Amino acid sequence: MTAGGPAARVALCQADGFRWVTLEGRATVTDDPARLAEAVRRYTVRYRAAPPAPLDLVVVEIAVDRVLSLNL
């Protein structure tokens, strides 16, 4: 499954007080079992708990081509 077509662009932003970063790029959405397993593994390592497991779980991958930041 892929969504959005080849031109789907996204921006992912994180702010912490006066510091922030934005990642921009082309996004793809997949429900490929191998990609899902890797995403669940990485989430579990980072948060020390498995992610929620809805039936429609997908992975959003961003090919970052622009980074904007302040005070990082």
mmJSON file of the N, C-alpha and C atoms, coordinates in Angstrom:
{"data_MODEL":{"atom_site":{
"group_PDB":["ATOM","ATOM","ATOM","ATOM","ATOM","ATOM","ATOM","ATOM","ATOM","ATOM","ATOM","ATOM","ATOM","ATOM","ATOM","ATOM","ATOM","ATOM","ATOM","ATOM","ATOM","ATOM","ATOM","ATOM","ATOM","ATOM","ATOM","ATOM","ATOM","ATOM","ATOM","ATOM","ATOM","ATOM","ATOM","ATOM","ATOM","ATOM","ATOM","ATOM","ATOM","ATOM","ATOM","ATOM","ATOM","ATOM","ATOM","ATOM","ATOM","ATOM","ATOM","ATOM","ATOM","ATOM","ATOM","ATOM","ATOM","ATOM","ATOM","ATOM","ATOM","ATOM","ATOM","ATOM","ATOM","ATOM","ATOM","ATOM","ATOM","ATOM","ATOM","ATOM","ATOM","ATOM","ATOM","ATOM","ATOM","ATOM","ATOM","ATOM","ATOM","ATOM","ATOM","ATOM","ATOM","ATOM","ATOM","ATOM","ATOM","ATOM","ATOM","ATOM","ATOM","ATOM","ATOM","ATOM","ATOM","ATOM","ATOM","ATOM","ATOM","ATOM","ATOM","ATOM","ATOM","ATOM","ATOM","ATOM","ATOM","ATOM","ATOM","ATOM","ATOM","ATOM","ATOM","ATOM","ATOM","ATOM","ATOM","ATOM","ATOM","ATOM","ATOM","ATOM","ATOM","ATOM","ATOM","ATOM","ATOM","ATOM","ATOM","ATOM","ATOM","ATOM","ATOM","ATOM","ATOM","ATOM","ATOM","ATOM","ATOM","ATOM","ATOM","ATOM","ATOM","ATOM","ATOM","ATOM","ATOM","ATOM","ATOM","ATOM","ATOM","ATOM","ATOM","ATOM","ATOM","ATOM","ATOM","ATOM","ATOM","ATOM","ATOM","ATOM","ATOM","ATOM","ATOM","ATOM","ATOM","ATOM","ATOM","ATOM","ATOM","ATOM","ATOM","ATOM","ATOM","ATOM","ATOM","ATOM","ATOM","ATOM","ATOM","ATOM","ATOM","ATOM","ATOM","ATOM","ATOM","ATOM","ATOM","ATOM","ATOM","ATOM","ATOM","ATOM","ATOM","ATOM","ATOM","ATOM","ATOM","ATOM","ATOM","ATOM","ATOM","ATOM","ATOM","ATOM","ATOM","ATOM","ATOM","ATOM","ATOM","ATOM","ATOM","ATOM"],
"id":[1,2,3,4,5,6,7,8,9,10,11,12,13,14,15,16,17,18,19,20,21,22,23,24,25,26,27,28,29,30,31,32,33,34,35,36,37,38,39,40,41,42,43,44,45,46,47,48,49,50,51,52,53,54,55,56,57,58,59,60,61,62,63,64,65,66,67,68,69,70,71,72,73,74,75,76,77,78,79,80,81,82,83,84,85,86,87,88,89,90,91,92,93,94,95,96,97,98,99,100,101,102,103,104,105,106,107,108,109,110,111,112,113,114,115,116,117,118,119,120,121,122,123,124,125,126,127,128,129,130,131,132,133,134,135,136,137,138,139,140,141,142,143,144,145,146,147,148,149,150,151,152,153,154,155,156,157,158,159,160,161,162,163,164,165,166,167,168,169,170,171,172,173,174,175,176,177,178,179,180,181,182,183,184,185,186,187,188,189,190,191,192,193,194,195,196,197,198,199,200,201,202,203,204,205,206,207,208,209,210,211,212,213,214,215,216],
"type_symbol":["N","C","C","N","C","C","N","C","C","N","C","C","N","C","C","N","C","C","N","C","C","N","C","C","N","C","C","N","C","C","N","C","C","N","C","C","N","C","C","N","C","C","N","C","C","N","C","C","N","C","C","N","C","C","N","C","C","N","C","C","N","C","C","N","C","C","N","C","C","N","C","C","N","C","C","N","C","C","N","C","C","N","C","C","N","C","C","N","C","C","N","C","C","N","C","C","N","C","C","N","C","C","N","C","C","N","C","C","N","C","C","N","C","C","N","C","C","N","C","C","N","C","C","N","C","C","N","C","C","N","C","C","N","C","C","N","C","C","N","C","C","N","C","C","N","C","C","N","C","C","N","C","C","N","C","C","N","C","C","N","C","C","N","C","C","N","C","C","N","C","C","N","C","C","N","C","C","N","C","C","N","C","C","N","C","C","N","C","C","N","C","C","N","C","C","N","C","C","N","C","C","N","C","C","N","C","C","N","C","C","N","C","C","N","C","C"],
"label_atom_id":["N","CA","C","N","CA","C","N","CA","C","N","CA","C","N","CA","C","N","CA","C","N","CA","C","N","CA","C","N","CA","C","N","CA","C","N","CA","C","N","CA","C","N","CA","C","N","CA","C","N","CA","C","N","CA","C","N","CA","C","N","CA","C","N","CA","C","N","CA","C","N","CA","C","N","CA","C","N","CA","C","N","CA","C","N","CA","C","N","CA","C","N","CA","C","N","CA","C","N","CA","C","N","CA","C","N","CA","C","N","CA","C","N","CA","C","N","CA","C","N","CA","C","N","CA","C","N","CA","C","N","CA","C","N","CA","C","N","CA","C","N","CA","C","N","CA","C","N","CA","C","N","CA","C","N","CA","C","N","CA","C","N","CA","C","N","CA","C","N","CA","C","N","CA","C","N","CA","C","N","CA","C","N","CA","C","N","CA","C","N","CA","C","N","CA","C","N","CA","C","N","CA","C","N","CA","C","N","CA","C","N","CA","C","N","CA","C","N","CA","C","N","CA","C","N","CA","C","N","CA","C","N","CA","C","N","CA","C","N","CA","C","N","CA","C","N","CA","C","N","CA","C"],
"label_alt_id":[null,null,null,null,null,null,null,null,null,null,null,null,null,null,null,null,null,null,null,null,null,null,null,null,null,null,null,null,null,null,null,null,null,null,null,null,null,null,null,null,null,null,null,null,null,null,null,null,null,null,null,null,null,null,null,null,null,null,null,null,null,null,null,null,null,null,null,null,null,null,null,null,null,null,null,null,null,null,null,null,null,null,null,null,null,null,null,null,null,null,null,null,null,null,null,null,null,null,null,null,null,null,null,null,null,null,null,null,null,null,null,null,null,null,null,null,null,null,null,null,null,null,null,null,null,null,null,null,null,null,null,null,null,null,null,null,null,null,null,null,null,null,null,null,null,null,null,null,null,null,null,null,null,null,null,null,null,null,null,null,null,null,null,null,null,null,null,null,null,null,null,null,null,null,null,null,null,null,null,null,null,null,null,null,null,null,null,null,null,null,null,null,null,null,null,null,null,null,null,null,null,null,null,null,null,null,null,null,null,null,null,null,null,null,null,null],
"label_comp_id":["MET","MET","MET","THR","THR","THR","ALA","ALA","ALA","GLY","GLY","GLY","GLY","GLY","GLY","PRO","PRO","PRO","ALA","ALA","ALA","ALA","ALA","ALA","ARG","ARG","ARG","VAL","VAL","VAL","ALA","ALA","ALA","LEU","LEU","LEU","CYS","CYS","CYS","GLN","GLN","GLN","ALA","ALA","ALA","ASP","ASP","ASP","GLY","GLY","GLY","PHE","PHE","PHE","ARG","ARG","ARG","TRP","TRP","TRP","VAL","VAL","VAL","THR","THR","THR","LEU","LEU","LEU","GLU","GLU","GLU","GLY","GLY","GLY","ARG","ARG","ARG","ALA","ALA","ALA","THR","THR","THR","VAL","VAL","VAL","THR","THR","THR","ASP","ASP","ASP","ASP","ASP","ASP","PRO","PRO","PRO","ALA","ALA","ALA","ARG","ARG","ARG","LEU","LEU","LEU","ALA","ALA","ALA","GLU","GLU","GLU","ALA","ALA","ALA","VAL","VAL","VAL","ARG","ARG","ARG","ARG","ARG","ARG","TYR","TYR","TYR","THR","THR","THR","VAL","VAL","VAL","ARG","ARG","ARG","TYR","TYR","TYR","ARG","ARG","ARG","ALA","ALA","ALA","ALA","ALA","ALA","PRO","PRO","PRO","PRO","PRO","PRO","ALA","ALA","ALA","PRO","PRO","PRO","LEU","LEU","LEU","ASP","ASP","ASP","LEU","LEU","LEU","VAL","VAL","VAL","VAL","VAL","VAL","VAL","VAL","VAL","GLU","GLU","GLU","ILE","ILE","ILE","ALA","ALA","ALA","VAL","VAL","VAL","ASP","ASP","ASP","ARG","ARG","ARG","VAL","VAL","VAL","LEU","LEU","LEU","SER","SER","SER","LEU","LEU","LEU","ASN","ASN","ASN","LEU","LEU","LEU"],
"label_asym_id":["A","A","A","A","A","A","A","A","A","A","A","A","A","A","A","A","A","A","A","A","A","A","A","A","A","A","A","A","A","A","A","A","A","A","A","A","A","A","A","A","A","A","A","A","A","A","A","A","A","A","A","A","A","A","A","A","A","A","A","A","A","A","A","A","A","A","A","A","A","A","A","A","A","A","A","A","A","A","A","A","A","A","A","A","A","A","A","A","A","A","A","A","A","A","A","A","A","A","A","A","A","A","A","A","A","A","A","A","A","A","A","A","A","A","A","A","A","A","A","A","A","A","A","A","A","A","A","A","A","A","A","A","A","A","A","A","A","A","A","A","A","A","A","A","A","A","A","A","A","A","A","A","A","A","A","A","A","A","A","A","A","A","A","A","A","A","A","A","A","A","A","A","A","A","A","A","A","A","A","A","A","A","A","A","A","A","A","A","A","A","A","A","A","A","A","A","A","A","A","A","A","A","A","A","A","A","A","A","A","A","A","A","A","A","A","A"],
"label_entity_id":["1","1","1","1","1","1","1","1","1","1","1","1","1","1","1","1","1","1","1","1","1","1","1","1","1","1","1","1","1","1","1","1","1","1","1","1","1","1","1","1","1","1","1","1","1","1","1","1","1","1","1","1","1","1","1","1","1","1","1","1","1","1","1","1","1","1","1","1","1","1","1","1","1","1","1","1","1","1","1","1","1","1","1","1","1","1","1","1","1","1","1","1","1","1","1","1","1","1","1","1","1","1","1","1","1","1","1","1","1","1","1","1","1","1","1","1","1","1","1","1","1","1","1","1","1","1","1","1","1","1","1","1","1","1","1","1","1","1","1","1","1","1","1","1","1","1","1","1","1","1","1","1","1","1","1","1","1","1","1","1","1","1","1","1","1","1","1","1","1","1","1","1","1","1","1","1","1","1","1","1","1","1","1","1","1","1","1","1","1","1","1","1","1","1","1","1","1","1","1","1","1","1","1","1","1","1","1","1","1","1","1","1","1","1","1","1"],
"label_seq_id":[1,1,1,2,2,2,3,3,3,4,4,4,5,5,5,6,6,6,7,7,7,8,8,8,9,9,9,10,10,10,11,11,11,12,12,12,13,13,13,14,14,14,15,15,15,16,16,16,17,17,17,18,18,18,19,19,19,20,20,20,21,21,21,22,22,22,23,23,23,24,24,24,25,25,25,26,26,26,27,27,27,28,28,28,29,29,29,30,30,30,31,31,31,32,32,32,33,33,33,34,34,34,35,35,35,36,36,36,37,37,37,38,38,38,39,39,39,40,40,40,41,41,41,42,42,42,43,43,43,44,44,44,45,45,45,46,46,46,47,47,47,48,48,48,49,49,49,50,50,50,51,51,51,52,52,52,53,53,53,54,54,54,55,55,55,56,56,56,57,57,57,58,58,58,59,59,59,60,60,60,61,61,61,62,62,62,63,63,63,64,64,64,65,65,65,66,66,66,67,67,67,68,68,68,69,69,69,70,70,70,71,71,71,72,72,72],
"pdbx_PDB_ins_code":[null,null,null,null,null,null,null,null,null,null,null,null,null,null,null,null,null,null,null,null,null,null,null,null,null,null,null,null,null,null,null,null,null,null,null,null,null,null,null,null,null,null,null,null,null,null,null,null,null,null,null,null,null,null,null,null,null,null,null,null,null,null,null,null,null,null,null,null,null,null,null,null,null,null,null,null,null,null,null,null,null,null,null,null,null,null,null,null,null,null,null,null,null,null,null,null,null,null,null,null,null,null,null,null,null,null,null,null,null,null,null,null,null,null,null,null,null,null,null,null,null,null,null,null,null,null,null,null,null,null,null,null,null,null,null,null,null,null,null,null,null,null,null,null,null,null,null,null,null,null,null,null,null,null,null,null,null,null,null,null,null,null,null,null,null,null,null,null,null,null,null,null,null,null,null,null,null,null,null,null,null,null,null,null,null,null,null,null,null,null,null,null,null,null,null,null,null,null,null,null,null,null,null,null,null,null,null,null,null,null,null,null,null,null,null,null],
"Cartn_x":[0.849,0.0,0.891,0.627,1.249,0.158,0.349,-0.667,-0.023,-0.793,-0.319,0.337,0.687,1.327,2.762,3.442,4.873,5.228,4.287,4.612,4.196,3.839,3.4,4.564,4.449,5.501,4.951,5.84,5.449,6.499,6.108,7.027,6.801,7.881,7.845,8.546,7.852,8.402,8.51,9.566,9.76,10.211,9.542,9.9,10.147,11.112,11.426,11.826,10.862,11.13,11.52,12.717,13.174,13.989,14.055,14.753,13.718,13.977,13.074,13.818,13.274,13.8,12.618,12.725,11.723,12.431,11.927,12.429,11.378,11.775,10.85,11.312,10.361,10.723,9.537,9.852,8.842,8.493,7.221,6.76,6.139,6.365,5.672,5.047,3.918,3.205,3.193,3.579,3.608,3.089,2.539,2.16,2.965,4.121,5.01,5.408,5.224,5.507,6.944,7.916,9.312,9.544,8.997,9.143,8.398,7.211,6.46,7.243,7.828,8.586,9.773,10.477,11.607,11.143,10.03,9.502,9.102,8.455,8.063,9.31,10.344,11.587,12.204,12.303,12.912,12.096,10.783,9.908,10.118,10.157,10.307,11.639,12.709,14.018,13.976,13.393,13.387,12.509,11.297,10.337,10.226,10.974,10.996,9.624,8.803,7.481,7.019,6.248,5.733,4.721,4.65,3.661,2.254,1.243,-0.118,-0.178,-1.064,-1.121,-2.493,-2.888,-4.17,-4.086,-5.218,-5.255,-4.723,-4.804,-4.37,-3.014,-2.12,-0.801,-0.009,0.586,1.406,2.696,3.644,4.889,4.909,5.265,5.466,6.969,7.536,8.968,9.154,10.079,10.326,11.748,11.876,13.182,13.478,14.204,14.439,15.334,14.858,15.682,15.875,15.313,15.489,15.357,16.297,16.278,16.327,15.406,15.369,15.477,16.27,16.378,16.763,16.559,16.934,17.469,18.636,19.247,19.523,19.884,20.254,21.74],
"Cartn_y":[-1.171,0.0,1.229,2.161,3.479,4.504,5.656,6.704,8.018,8.886,10.228,10.404,9.351,9.47,9.921,10.038,10.327,11.724,12.652,14.03,14.383,13.387,13.665,14.191,15.419,16.031,16.262,16.162,16.371,17.212,17.743,18.444,17.886,17.495,16.982,18.0,18.503,19.572,19.101,19.554,19.297,20.594,20.998,22.236,21.931,22.655,22.55,23.945,24.694,26.072,26.914,27.514,28.342,27.547,26.233,25.384,24.638,24.516,23.742,23.221,22.169,21.617,21.149,21.349,20.886,20.079,18.891,18.044,18.027,18.307,18.294,17.261,16.65,15.701,14.948,14.029,13.192,12.033,11.781,10.727,9.575,8.384,7.197,6.5,5.881,5.134,3.673,2.786,1.367,0.507,-0.634,-1.64,-2.924,-2.806,-3.935,-4.569,-5.87,-6.525,-6.33,-6.363,-6.18,-4.761,-3.769,-2.377,-2.14,-2.741,-2.618,-3.229,-4.397,-5.054,-4.199,-3.59,-2.732,-1.477,-0.909,0.274,-0.058,-1.186,-1.61,-1.855,-2.466,-2.709,-1.387,-0.421,0.87,1.623,1.597,2.257,1.642,0.314,-0.389,-0.07,0.019,0.389,1.802,2.718,4.127,4.361,3.789,4.084,2.972,1.896,0.765,0.149,0.226,-0.394,-0.527,-1.543,-1.737,-0.643,-0.253,0.756,0.16,1.013,0.498,-0.327,-1.283,-2.184,-2.174,-1.05,-1.042,-1.946,-2.393,-3.282,-2.621,-1.303,-0.586,0.1,-0.496,0.068,0.212,1.374,1.649,2.353,2.424,3.14,4.305,5.489,6.658,6.899,6.802,7.029,8.354,9.172,10.491,10.531,10.812,11.039,12.524,12.857,14.253,14.932,16.087,16.852,18.304,18.643,19.997,19.963,20.605,20.691,22.156,22.572,23.933,23.825,24.694,24.611,25.956,26.081,27.28,26.832,27.331,27.092,25.626,24.861,23.455,23.275],
"Cartn_z":[0.0,0.0,0.0,-0.86,-0.802,-0.98,-0.385,-0.46,-0.845,-1.425,-1.702,-3.05,-3.729,-5.025,-4.906,-6.022,-6.004,-5.517,-5.464,-5.099,-3.67,-2.861,-1.496,-0.676,-0.171,0.651,2.051,3.033,4.418,5.126,6.257,7.149,8.548,9.193,10.548,11.438,12.441,13.285,14.728,15.406,16.835,17.474,18.535,19.234,20.703,21.271,22.693,23.153,23.659,24.058,22.853,22.906,21.791,20.78,20.924,19.955,19.128,17.845,16.997,15.78,15.195,13.949,13.106,11.813,10.861,9.783,9.508,8.431,7.338,6.112,4.984,3.963,3.281,2.236,1.686,0.814,0.169,1.091,1.238,2.148,1.387,1.907,1.417,2.615,2.388,3.417,2.985,3.902,3.552,4.701,4.333,5.324,5.096,4.444,4.195,5.535,5.688,6.977,7.483,6.59,7.023,7.532,6.851,7.286,8.601,8.737,9.99,11.154,10.937,11.996,12.423,11.471,11.804,12.55,12.133,12.813,14.252,14.449,15.797,16.647,16.075,16.806,17.255,16.339,16.676,17.723,17.579,18.559,19.938,19.995,21.266,21.916,21.129,21.68,22.236,21.491,21.92,23.154,23.152,24.221,25.27,25.087,26.02,26.24,25.216,25.231,23.787,23.521,22.166,21.836,20.558,20.167,20.179,20.154,19.996,18.712,18.658,17.503,16.836,16.235,15.52,14.287,13.821,12.663,11.403,11.324,10.123,10.311,11.107,11.373,10.073,9.885,8.707,9.13,8.212,8.415,7.434,7.94,7.086,7.03,5.836,5.651,4.925,5.416,4.835,4.289,2.995,2.378,2.543,3.605,3.975,2.94,2.436,1.495,1.95,3.108,3.641,5.154,5.845,7.303,7.693,8.529,9.066,10.583,11.201,12.651,13.241,14.536,15.28,16.633,16.984,18.302,18.597,17.604,17.855,17.83],
"occupancy":[1.0,1.0,1.0,1.0,1.0,1.0,1.0,1.0,1.0,1.0,1.0,1.0,1.0,1.0,1.0,1.0,1.0,1.0,1.0,1.0,1.0,1.0,1.0,1.0,1.0,1.0,1.0,1.0,1.0,1.0,1.0,1.0,1.0,1.0,1.0,1.0,1.0,1.0,1.0,1.0,1.0,1.0,1.0,1.0,1.0,1.0,1.0,1.0,1.0,1.0,1.0,1.0,1.0,1.0,1.0,1.0,1.0,1.0,1.0,1.0,1.0,1.0,1.0,1.0,1.0,1.0,1.0,1.0,1.0,1.0,1.0,1.0,1.0,1.0,1.0,1.0,1.0,1.0,1.0,1.0,1.0,1.0,1.0,1.0,1.0,1.0,1.0,1.0,1.0,1.0,1.0,1.0,1.0,1.0,1.0,1.0,1.0,1.0,1.0,1.0,1.0,1.0,1.0,1.0,1.0,1.0,1.0,1.0,1.0,1.0,1.0,1.0,1.0,1.0,1.0,1.0,1.0,1.0,1.0,1.0,1.0,1.0,1.0,1.0,1.0,1.0,1.0,1.0,1.0,1.0,1.0,1.0,1.0,1.0,1.0,1.0,1.0,1.0,1.0,1.0,1.0,1.0,1.0,1.0,1.0,1.0,1.0,1.0,1.0,1.0,1.0,1.0,1.0,1.0,1.0,1.0,1.0,1.0,1.0,1.0,1.0,1.0,1.0,1.0,1.0,1.0,1.0,1.0,1.0,1.0,1.0,1.0,1.0,1.0,1.0,1.0,1.0,1.0,1.0,1.0,1.0,1.0,1.0,1.0,1.0,1.0,1.0,1.0,1.0,1.0,1.0,1.0,1.0,1.0,1.0,1.0,1.0,1.0,1.0,1.0,1.0,1.0,1.0,1.0,1.0,1.0,1.0,1.0,1.0,1.0,1.0,1.0,1.0,1.0,1.0,1.0],
"B_iso_or_equiv":[0.0,0.0,0.0,0.0,0.0,0.0,0.0,0.0,0.0,0.0,0.0,0.0,0.0,0.0,0.0,0.0,0.0,0.0,0.0,0.0,0.0,0.0,0.0,0.0,0.0,0.0,0.0,0.0,0.0,0.0,0.0,0.0,0.0,0.0,0.0,0.0,0.0,0.0,0.0,0.0,0.0,0.0,0.0,0.0,0.0,0.0,0.0,0.0,0.0,0.0,0.0,0.0,0.0,0.0,0.0,0.0,0.0,0.0,0.0,0.0,0.0,0.0,0.0,0.0,0.0,0.0,0.0,0.0,0.0,0.0,0.0,0.0,0.0,0.0,0.0,0.0,0.0,0.0,0.0,0.0,0.0,0.0,0.0,0.0,0.0,0.0,0.0,0.0,0.0,0.0,0.0,0.0,0.0,0.0,0.0,0.0,0.0,0.0,0.0,0.0,0.0,0.0,0.0,0.0,0.0,0.0,0.0,0.0,0.0,0.0,0.0,0.0,0.0,0.0,0.0,0.0,0.0,0.0,0.0,0.0,0.0,0.0,0.0,0.0,0.0,0.0,0.0,0.0,0.0,0.0,0.0,0.0,0.0,0.0,0.0,0.0,0.0,0.0,0.0,0.0,0.0,0.0,0.0,0.0,0.0,0.0,0.0,0.0,0.0,0.0,0.0,0.0,0.0,0.0,0.0,0.0,0.0,0.0,0.0,0.0,0.0,0.0,0.0,0.0,0.0,0.0,0.0,0.0,0.0,0.0,0.0,0.0,0.0,0.0,0.0,0.0,0.0,0.0,0.0,0.0,0.0,0.0,0.0,0.0,0.0,0.0,0.0,0.0,0.0,0.0,0.0,0.0,0.0,0.0,0.0,0.0,0.0,0.0,0.0,0.0,0.0,0.0,0.0,0.0,0.0,0.0,0.0,0.0,0.0,0.0,0.0,0.0,0.0,0.0,0.0,0.0],
"pdbx_formal_charge":[null,null,null,null,null,null,null,null,null,null,null,null,null,null,null,null,null,null,null,null,null,null,null,null,null,null,null,null,null,null,null,null,null,null,null,null,null,null,null,null,null,null,null,null,null,null,null,null,null,null,null,null,null,null,null,null,null,null,null,null,null,null,null,null,null,null,null,null,null,null,null,null,null,null,null,null,null,null,null,null,null,null,null,null,null,null,null,null,null,null,null,null,null,null,null,null,null,null,null,null,null,null,null,null,null,null,null,null,null,null,null,null,null,null,null,null,null,null,null,null,null,null,null,null,null,null,null,null,null,null,null,null,null,null,null,null,null,null,null,null,null,null,null,null,null,null,null,null,null,null,null,null,null,null,null,null,null,null,null,null,null,null,null,null,null,null,null,null,null,null,null,null,null,null,null,null,null,null,null,null,null,null,null,null,null,null,null,null,null,null,null,null,null,null,null,null,null,null,null,null,null,null,null,null,null,null,null,null,null,null,null,null,null,null,null,null],
"auth_seq_id":[1,1,1,2,2,2,3,3,3,4,4,4,5,5,5,6,6,6,7,7,7,8,8,8,9,9,9,10,10,10,11,11,11,12,12,12,13,13,13,14,14,14,15,15,15,16,16,16,17,17,17,18,18,18,19,19,19,20,20,20,21,21,21,22,22,22,23,23,23,24,24,24,25,25,25,26,26,26,27,27,27,28,28,28,29,29,29,30,30,30,31,31,31,32,32,32,33,33,33,34,34,34,35,35,35,36,36,36,37,37,37,38,38,38,39,39,39,40,40,40,41,41,41,42,42,42,43,43,43,44,44,44,45,45,45,46,46,46,47,47,47,48,48,48,49,49,49,50,50,50,51,51,51,52,52,52,53,53,53,54,54,54,55,55,55,56,56,56,57,57,57,58,58,58,59,59,59,60,60,60,61,61,61,62,62,62,63,63,63,64,64,64,65,65,65,66,66,66,67,67,67,68,68,68,69,69,69,70,70,70,71,71,71,72,72,72],
"auth_comp_id":["MET","MET","MET","THR","THR","THR","ALA","ALA","ALA","GLY","GLY","GLY","GLY","GLY","GLY","PRO","PRO","PRO","ALA","ALA","ALA","ALA","ALA","ALA","ARG","ARG","ARG","VAL","VAL","VAL","ALA","ALA","ALA","LEU","LEU","LEU","CYS","CYS","CYS","GLN","GLN","GLN","ALA","ALA","ALA","ASP","ASP","ASP","GLY","GLY","GLY","PHE","PHE","PHE","ARG","ARG","ARG","TRP","TRP","TRP","VAL","VAL","VAL","THR","THR","THR","LEU","LEU","LEU","GLU","GLU","GLU","GLY","GLY","GLY","ARG","ARG","ARG","ALA","ALA","ALA","THR","THR","THR","VAL","VAL","VAL","THR","THR","THR","ASP","ASP","ASP","ASP","ASP","ASP","PRO","PRO","PRO","ALA","ALA","ALA","ARG","ARG","ARG","LEU","LEU","LEU","ALA","ALA","ALA","GLU","GLU","GLU","ALA","ALA","ALA","VAL","VAL","VAL","ARG","ARG","ARG","ARG","ARG","ARG","TYR","TYR","TYR","THR","THR","THR","VAL","VAL","VAL","ARG","ARG","ARG","TYR","TYR","TYR","ARG","ARG","ARG","ALA","ALA","ALA","ALA","ALA","ALA","PRO","PRO","PRO","PRO","PRO","PRO","ALA","ALA","ALA","PRO","PRO","PRO","LEU","LEU","LEU","ASP","ASP","ASP","LEU","LEU","LEU","VAL","VAL","VAL","VAL","VAL","VAL","VAL","VAL","VAL","GLU","GLU","GLU","ILE","ILE","ILE","ALA","ALA","ALA","VAL","VAL","VAL","ASP","ASP","ASP","ARG","ARG","ARG","VAL","VAL","VAL","LEU","LEU","LEU","SER","SER","SER","LEU","LEU","LEU","ASN","ASN","ASN","LEU","LEU","LEU"],
"auth_asym_id":["A","A","A","A","A","A","A","A","A","A","A","A","A","A","A","A","A","A","A","A","A","A","A","A","A","A","A","A","A","A","A","A","A","A","A","A","A","A","A","A","A","A","A","A","A","A","A","A","A","A","A","A","A","A","A","A","A","A","A","A","A","A","A","A","A","A","A","A","A","A","A","A","A","A","A","A","A","A","A","A","A","A","A","A","A","A","A","A","A","A","A","A","A","A","A","A","A","A","A","A","A","A","A","A","A","A","A","A","A","A","A","A","A","A","A","A","A","A","A","A","A","A","A","A","A","A","A","A","A","A","A","A","A","A","A","A","A","A","A","A","A","A","A","A","A","A","A","A","A","A","A","A","A","A","A","A","A","A","A","A","A","A","A","A","A","A","A","A","A","A","A","A","A","A","A","A","A","A","A","A","A","A","A","A","A","A","A","A","A","A","A","A","A","A","A","A","A","A","A","A","A","A","A","A","A","A","A","A","A","A","A","A","A","A","A","A"],
"auth_atom_id":["N","CA","C","N","CA","C","N","CA","C","N","CA","C","N","CA","C","N","CA","C","N","CA","C","N","CA","C","N","CA","C","N","CA","C","N","CA","C","N","CA","C","N","CA","C","N","CA","C","N","CA","C","N","CA","C","N","CA","C","N","CA","C","N","CA","C","N","CA","C","N","CA","C","N","CA","C","N","CA","C","N","CA","C","N","CA","C","N","CA","C","N","CA","C","N","CA","C","N","CA","C","N","CA","C","N","CA","C","N","CA","C","N","CA","C","N","CA","C","N","CA","C","N","CA","C","N","CA","C","N","CA","C","N","CA","C","N","CA","C","N","CA","C","N","CA","C","N","CA","C","N","CA","C","N","CA","C","N","CA","C","N","CA","C","N","CA","C","N","CA","C","N","CA","C","N","CA","C","N","CA","C","N","CA","C","N","CA","C","N","CA","C","N","CA","C","N","CA","C","N","CA","C","N","CA","C","N","CA","C","N","CA","C","N","CA","C","N","CA","C","N","CA","C","N","CA","C","N","CA","C","N","CA","C","N","CA","C","N","CA","C","N","CA","C","N","CA","C","N","CA","C"],
"pdbx_PDB_model_num":[1,1,1,1,1,1,1,1,1,1,1,1,1,1,1,1,1,1,1,1,1,1,1,1,1,1,1,1,1,1,1,1,1,1,1,1,1,1,1,1,1,1,1,1,1,1,1,1,1,1,1,1,1,1,1,1,1,1,1,1,1,1,1,1,1,1,1,1,1,1,1,1,1,1,1,1,1,1,1,1,1,1,1,1,1,1,1,1,1,1,1,1,1,1,1,1,1,1,1,1,1,1,1,1,1,1,1,1,1,1,1,1,1,1,1,1,1,1,1,1,1,1,1,1,1,1,1,1,1,1,1,1,1,1,1,1,1,1,1,1,1,1,1,1,1,1,1,1,1,1,1,1,1,1,1,1,1,1,1,1,1,1,1,1,1,1,1,1,1,1,1,1,1,1,1,1,1,1,1,1,1,1,1,1,1,1,1,1,1,1,1,1,1,1,1,1,1,1,1,1,1,1,1,1,1,1,1,1,1,1,1,1,1,1,1,1]
}}}
